[in-house]
C-alpha cells in the first residue's frame, strides 16, 4: 500500500467544516490513503453524512497535556534520541520569546506525541489551518525529518501575527500552501519569501451530494401573514457572521412585509442573539434551531425564499473566507443577500448572482431584504444565476484535483 499522508486538523469531525470532509473524501477517491490526526475530540452533537463515508483512521492528540501525561512523557523520551530535537528546541524558544502563552507549550507537547506516534510509513503531514495546527505539524515535521504542507482558510490568515505566518510559509520543510480566497492568497503571498508556493484553490461544492433544486418556489411576496416570507441563515453564532446586523435589519422592515427567520448553528453568541431578538420584539418570528445535520439544512434551504449572510470583520480581526453555506444555498437555486466582504464577491456579484451590501450596514441589508422579499421574480432570476455560476466555476473537483496533484508530488519525495 502507498505511504499514508497524515492530515492534521484542529477538531474532527466538525459540522462547520464540511469543506474539509469533502476534500478528504475526494482525496480518498483519487487513491491517496490518509490518516487523520486531530488536536481535539468532537463537540458537535451530530455527525455529517460525509464523515461516515471517510475510510481514514482517526487518532486524537491530548487536547490538554495534563490529561495524558504518560503520552507526553513518552513523546519527550523518544524526542531525546532524534537529531531534530536541537533545532526544534531552538525554534520553540524563538516562538516562546514572542508568544509566551500556555497554548504555545501545549503545541509543543502535542507535537512530541504526534512525532512519536506517527507510523513510519507516513512521510508527509498535511495541515488544515495556519495557526495552532500548523505549529504542531511544523514542530513534528522538524523533529522527525518529514515534509509538511498547509491549507489556510480564514481566521488563521487574519488573526495570526505576520511574523508567525511569514516564518511558517518560509519553513524549508513546507512543500506548498493553499488557501480558498483571492484575498487570503494575496495576504499570504505578500508575507512569503516564496510566494509561488502559495496557491489559490477554491473548495467548491460537490454537487453530487445535493439534490436537484426545486423546479419552482411559491411566489411569496410577504403580503400574506398566513404564508410569510421564509428567510434562512446558517453559521456559527460568532461576531464575524454579522447575525446581530441581520436582526437589526429585520426589525427595520416595514410592518406590511410578513416574514419568518430560521437560524441554524451553535456558538458562544447564541444566548446574546436570542436576547437581542427578544428585545427587538422579533421573538415569535425568529427560530434559533441550533446545530443541525446536513439533510436538515438542505431541507430548510429547499423550503426557503431567501438566504441571508451579513458577514463582516470581527473586533478580533477574524473574518470569513468564502462561506461554504453560500454555495449550498446556490445549489438549491435560492436567492442570496450577503455582504460585499472577504471572499463572498469572488462568487456572488451584486445584481448578477445575488444582492451584496456593505458589511455592517444593517439599513442597506434591510432595504435589500425588503426589495427581494416583495419580488419573487427577481429572487428566481438571482437564484438561477447563482446556480449557473456554481456549476460552471465552483465545482469541487478542480480544487481536489489540484490538492491531489500537490500531495502526489510530496509522496514521491
Secondary structure, DSSP 8 states (H G I E B T S, - for coil): ----EEEEEEEES-TT-HHHHHHHHHHHHTT--EEEEEEEE---SS--HHHHH--SEEEE--SSGGGGHHHHHHHHHHHTT-TTHHHHHHHHHHHHHH---HHHHHHHHHHHHHHHHS-TT--EEEEE-TTHHHHHHHHHHHHHT-EEEEEE-SHHHHHS-HHHHHHHHT-TTEEEEEESSHHHHHHHHHH-TTGGGEEE----B-GGGS----S------S--TTS-EEEEEES-SSGGG-HHHHHHHHHTS-TT--EEEEEE---TTHHHHHHHHHHTT-GGGEEE--S--HHHHHHHHHH-SEEEE-----TTS---SS-HHHHHHHHTT--EEEES-TTHHHH--BTTTBEEE-TT-HHHHHHHHHHHHT-HHHHHHHHHHHHHHHHHH-BSHHHHHHHHHHHHHHHT-
